[in-house]
Amino acid sequence: MEKLKGQNSLYEQFLKYSYKDLKELFKKAKTKEEQDFYITLSDIVLQKEQEKVIGKD
């Protein structure tokens, strides 16, 4: 955890990405594991947007 001092949290970095950004990273992914990672993150972004639309936020 030493290397995390003074850096943005992973969550803060994640918030900078849009659904479109993550889909683009998915397309450029070199492995199935990397594709799964980006699609999971894009699903989280969509879920957060859906919660805003239906008023859960």
OpenMM code with the backbone's topology and positions (N, CA, C; nanometers):
from openmm import Vec3, app, unit

residues = "MET GLU LYS LEU LYS GLY GLN ASN SER LEU TYR GLU GLN PHE LEU LYS TYR SER TYR LYS ASP LEU LYS GLU LEU PHE LYS LYS ALA LYS THR LYS GLU GLU GLN ASP PHE TYR ILE THR LEU SER ASP ILE VAL LEU GLN LYS GLU GLN GLU LYS VAL ILE GLY LYS ASP".split()
positions = [
    Vec3(0.0810, -0.1203, 0.0000),
    Vec3(0.0000, 0.0000, 0.0000),
    Vec3(0.0851, 0.1263, 0.0000),
    Vec3(0.2129, 0.1144, 0.0179),
    Vec3(0.3017, 0.2310, 0.0181),
    Vec3(0.2919, 0.3093, -0.1132),
    Vec3(0.2827, 0.2384, -0.2239),
    Vec3(0.2823, 0.3077, -0.3526),
    Vec3(0.1541, 0.3851, -0.3780),
    Vec3(0.0542, 0.3710, -0.2935),
    Vec3(-0.0717, 0.4408, -0.3116),
    Vec3(-0.0735, 0.5798, -0.2484),
    Vec3(0.0220, 0.6080, -0.1640),
    Vec3(0.0244, 0.7396, -0.0991),
    Vec3(0.0454, 0.8493, -0.2033),
    Vec3(-0.0374, 0.9512, -0.1940),
    Vec3(-0.0252, 1.0657, -0.2841),
    Vec3(-0.0849, 1.0435, -0.4217),
    Vec3(-0.1433, 0.9282, -0.4449),
    Vec3(-0.2047, 0.9011, -0.5747),
    Vec3(-0.3562, 0.9015, -0.5612),
    Vec3(-0.4238, 0.9262, -0.6731),
    Vec3(-0.5698, 0.9157, -0.6745),
    Vec3(-0.6089, 0.7718, -0.6475),
    Vec3(-0.7217, 0.7550, -0.5855),
    Vec3(-0.7691, 0.6193, -0.5628),
    Vec3(-0.8122, 0.5575, -0.6952),
    Vec3(-0.8148, 0.4282, -0.6990),
    Vec3(-0.8597, 0.3574, -0.8181),
    Vec3(-1.0023, 0.3976, -0.8530),
    Vec3(-1.0851, 0.4157, -0.7508),
    Vec3(-1.2237, 0.4573, -0.7726),
    Vec3(-1.2303, 0.5942, -0.8399),
    Vec3(-1.1476, 0.6882, -0.7932),
    Vec3(-1.1455, 0.8216, -0.8535),
    Vec3(-1.1024, 0.8142, -0.9996),
    Vec3(-1.0077, 0.7275, -1.0296),
    Vec3(-0.9650, 0.7090, -1.1682),
    Vec3(-1.0773, 0.6495, -1.2512),
    Vec3(-1.1469, 0.5517, -1.1954),
    Vec3(-1.2588, 0.4876, -1.2645),
    Vec3(-1.3669, 0.5885, -1.3004),
    Vec3(-1.3950, 0.6825, -1.2110),
    Vec3(-1.5007, 0.7811, -1.2347),
    Vec3(-1.4722, 0.8723, -1.3534),
    Vec3(-1.3476, 0.8800, -1.3945),
    Vec3(-1.3109, 0.9654, -1.5076),
    Vec3(-1.3492, 0.9037, -1.6420),
    Vec3(-1.3787, 0.7745, -1.6427),
    Vec3(-1.4093, 0.7053, -1.7673),
    Vec3(-1.5590, 0.7046, -1.7955),
    Vec3(-1.5923, 0.7320, -1.9190),
    Vec3(-1.7321, 0.7237, -1.9618),
    Vec3(-1.7585, 0.5832, -2.0155),
    Vec3(-1.8854, 0.5549, -2.0362),
    Vec3(-1.9239, 0.4274, -2.0962),
    Vec3(-1.8559, 0.4118, -2.2328),
    Vec3(-1.8567, 0.5186, -2.3096),
    Vec3(-1.7950, 0.5166, -2.4427),
    Vec3(-1.6443, 0.4871, -2.4328),
    Vec3(-1.5765, 0.5492, -2.3365),
    Vec3(-1.4332, 0.5246, -2.3160),
    Vec3(-1.4070, 0.3766, -2.2871),
    Vec3(-1.4885, 0.3208, -2.1997),
    Vec3(-1.4687, 0.1817, -2.1598),
    Vec3(-1.4982, 0.0852, -2.2747),
    Vec3(-1.5983, 0.1170, -2.3560),
    Vec3(-1.6267, 0.0329, -2.4726),
    Vec3(-1.5115, 0.0382, -2.5728),
    Vec3(-1.4492, 0.1536, -2.5857),
    Vec3(-1.3341, 0.1668, -2.6747),
    Vec3(-1.2158, 0.0851, -2.6223),
    Vec3(-1.1939, 0.0903, -2.4916),
    Vec3(-1.0875, 0.0087, -2.4315),
    Vec3(-1.1167, -0.1399, -2.4495),
    Vec3(-1.2437, -0.1769, -2.4396),
    Vec3(-1.2848, -0.3150, -2.4619),
    Vec3(-1.2456, -0.3599, -2.6037),
    Vec3(-1.2720, -0.2748, -2.7006),
    Vec3(-1.2410, -0.3091, -2.8396),
    Vec3(-1.0912, -0.3266, -2.8618),
    Vec3(-1.0115, -0.2525, -2.7854),
    Vec3(-0.8659, -0.2570, -2.8012),
    Vec3(-0.7999, -0.3622, -2.7123),
    Vec3(-0.8759, -0.4264, -2.6283),
    Vec3(-0.8206, -0.5256, -2.5360),
    Vec3(-0.7572, -0.6413, -2.6126),
    Vec3(-0.6467, -0.6908, -2.5582),
    Vec3(-0.5715, -0.7958, -2.6260),
    Vec3(-0.6064, -0.9359, -2.5781),
    Vec3(-0.6681, -0.9463, -2.4613),
    Vec3(-0.7013, -1.0780, -2.4074),
    Vec3(-0.8480, -1.0822, -2.3657),
    Vec3(-0.9004, -1.2019, -2.3531),
    Vec3(-1.0378, -1.2209, -2.3058),
    Vec3(-1.0519, -1.1660, -2.1641),
    Vec3(-0.9508, -1.1872, -2.0810),
    Vec3(-0.9541, -1.1378, -1.9441),
    Vec3(-0.9641, -0.9848, -1.9406),
    Vec3(-0.8887, -0.9196, -2.0268),
    Vec3(-0.8923, -0.7736, -2.0354),
    Vec3(-1.0289, -0.7268, -2.0862),
    Vec3(-1.0853, -0.7968, -2.1834),
    Vec3(-1.2193, -0.7636, -2.2327),
    Vec3(-1.3222, -0.7774, -2.1206),
    Vec3(-1.3131, -0.8858, -2.0449),
    Vec3(-1.4054, -0.9070, -1.9326),
    Vec3(-1.3949, -0.7943, -1.8306),
    Vec3(-1.2734, -0.7484, -1.8044),
    Vec3(-1.2497, -0.6397, -1.7099),
    Vec3(-1.3212, -0.5124, -1.7561),
    Vec3(-1.3001, -0.4745, -1.8813),
    Vec3(-1.3600, -0.3505, -1.9313),
    Vec3(-1.5117, -0.3604, -1.9444),
    Vec3(-1.5611, -0.4759, -1.9820),
    Vec3(-1.7063, -0.4883, -1.9943),
    Vec3(-1.7712, -0.4831, -1.8565),
    Vec3(-1.7045, -0.5368, -1.7555),
    Vec3(-1.7575, -0.5293, -1.6191),
    Vec3(-1.7617, -0.3844, -1.5713),
    Vec3(-1.6560, -0.3097, -1.5980),
    Vec3(-1.6556, -0.1679, -1.5606),
    Vec3(-1.7628, -0.0900, -1.6358),
    Vec3(-1.7809, -0.1201, -1.7630),
    Vec3(-1.8844, -0.0491, -1.8398),
    Vec3(-2.0234, -0.0835, -1.7866),
    Vec3(-2.0431, -0.2062, -1.7414),
    Vec3(-2.1706, -0.2444, -1.6797),
    Vec3(-2.1966, -0.1638, -1.5524),
    Vec3(-2.0926, -0.1390, -1.4752),
    Vec3(-2.1068, -0.0591, -1.3528),
    Vec3(-2.1472, 0.0841, -1.3881),
    Vec3(-2.0845, 0.1397, -1.4905),
    Vec3(-2.1188, 0.2759, -1.5347),
    Vec3(-2.2653, 0.2815, -1.5775),
    Vec3(-2.3091, 0.1832, -1.6555),
    Vec3(-2.4490, 0.1797, -1.6988),
    Vec3(-2.5443, 0.1673, -1.5805),
    Vec3(-2.5086, 0.0835, -1.4862),
    Vec3(-2.5928, 0.0649, -1.3680),
    Vec3(-2.6080, 0.1958, -1.2903),
    Vec3(-2.4978, 0.2697, -1.2744),
    Vec3(-2.5030, 0.3976, -1.2034),
    Vec3(-2.5907, 0.4969, -1.2786),
    Vec3(-2.5824, 0.4983, -1.4103),
    Vec3(-2.6660, 0.5873, -1.4907),
    Vec3(-2.8135, 0.5487, -1.4795),
    Vec3(-2.8425, 0.4203, -1.4796),
    Vec3(-2.9804, 0.3741, -1.4652),
    Vec3(-3.0370, 0.4144, -1.3296),
    Vec3(-2.9553, 0.4051, -1.2251),
    Vec3(-3.0003, 0.4453, -1.0920),
    Vec3(-3.0339, 0.5937, -1.0881),
    Vec3(-2.9562, 0.6749, -1.1585),
    Vec3(-2.9852, 0.8185, -1.1644),
    Vec3(-3.1195, 0.8428, -1.2336),
    Vec3(-3.1423, 0.7718, -1.3438),
    Vec3(-3.2642, 0.7902, -1.4219),
    Vec3(-3.3884, 0.7507, -1.3429),
    Vec3(-3.3802, 0.6409, -1.2693),
    Vec3(-3.4986, 0.5961, -1.1952),
    Vec3(-3.5063, 0.6574, -1.0554),
    Vec3(-3.4092, 0.7416, -1.0217),
    Vec3(-3.4170, 0.8177, -0.8976),
    Vec3(-3.3674, 0.7490, -0.7723),
    Vec3(-3.2775, 0.6541, -0.7864),
    Vec3(-3.2223, 0.5872, -0.6685),
    Vec3(-3.1020, 0.6592, -0.6120),
    Vec3(-3.0554, 0.7608, -0.6784),
    Vec3(-2.9347, 0.8295, -0.6333),
    Vec3(-2.9681, 0.9522, -0.5525),
] * unit.nanometer
topology = app.Topology()
chain = topology.addChain("A")
for resn in residues:
    res = topology.addResidue(resn, chain)
    for name in ("N", "CA", "C"):
        topology.addAtom(name, app.Element.getBySymbol(name[0]), res)
